[in-house]
Amino acid sequence: MSDSVNKEWDSARLSGVGCDVVNCVYHGKDGHCHADSINVESHSAIRKAETFCGTFEARSSM
């Protein structure tokens, strides 16, 4: 995994955005998202469970 993709080490966390998805490249060990920005997606969501993080990128196996 390249350092440019893994935001965990080279950028500050996205203020106020927690993340529990440990297999995402933007997940920080501090439990926060380290992406520069996020996209929460779903055109017809009524409940939280009907939304998803469009910024998610799966970590490569180490």
C-alpha positions in Angstrom: 0.0 0.0 0.0 1.5 3.3 -1.0 1.9 6.2 1.5 -0.1 8.5 -0.8 -3.1 6.3 -0.5 -2.8 5.5 3.2 -4.0 8.8 4.9 -3.6 7.2 8.3 0.0 8.4 8.7 0.3 11.5 6.5 -2.8 13.7 7.3 -4.8 15.0 10.2 -8.1 13.3 10.9 -11.3 14.6 9.4 -12.6 16.7 12.3 -15.6 15.1 14.0 -15.9 12.1 11.7 -15.5 8.8 13.5 -14.8 5.5 11.6 -15.2 1.9 12.6 -14.4 0.4 9.2 -10.9 -1.0 10.0 -10.5 -2.4 6.4 -10.7 1.1 4.8 -7.5 2.9 3.8 -8.8 6.1 5.5 -9.5 4.5 8.9 -7.2 5.7 11.6 -6.1 3.7 14.6 -7.6 6.6 16.6 -11.1 5.6 15.4 -11.5 8.6 13.1 -11.6 9.1 9.3 -8.4 10.4 7.7 -9.7 11.2 4.3 -9.5 14.8 3.1 -13.3 14.7 2.6 -16.1 12.1 2.6 -19.2 11.4 0.5 -22.2 10.0 2.2 -24.3 8.4 -0.5 -27.9 7.3 -1.0 -30.5 9.1 -3.1 -33.5 7.9 -1.2 -32.3 7.3 2.4 -34.9 7.6 5.1 -32.8 5.9 7.8 -29.1 5.9 8.7 -28.8 2.2 7.7 -29.8 3.2 4.1 -26.7 5.4 3.7 -23.1 4.4 2.9 -19.7 6.0 2.7 -18.8 6.6 -0.9 -15.2 7.5 0.1 -14.5 3.9 1.3 -11.5 2.2 -0.3 -10.6 -1.3 0.8 -7.1 -1.9 2.3 -4.9 -4.2 0.4 -4.0 -7.4 2.3 -0.7 -7.0 4.1 
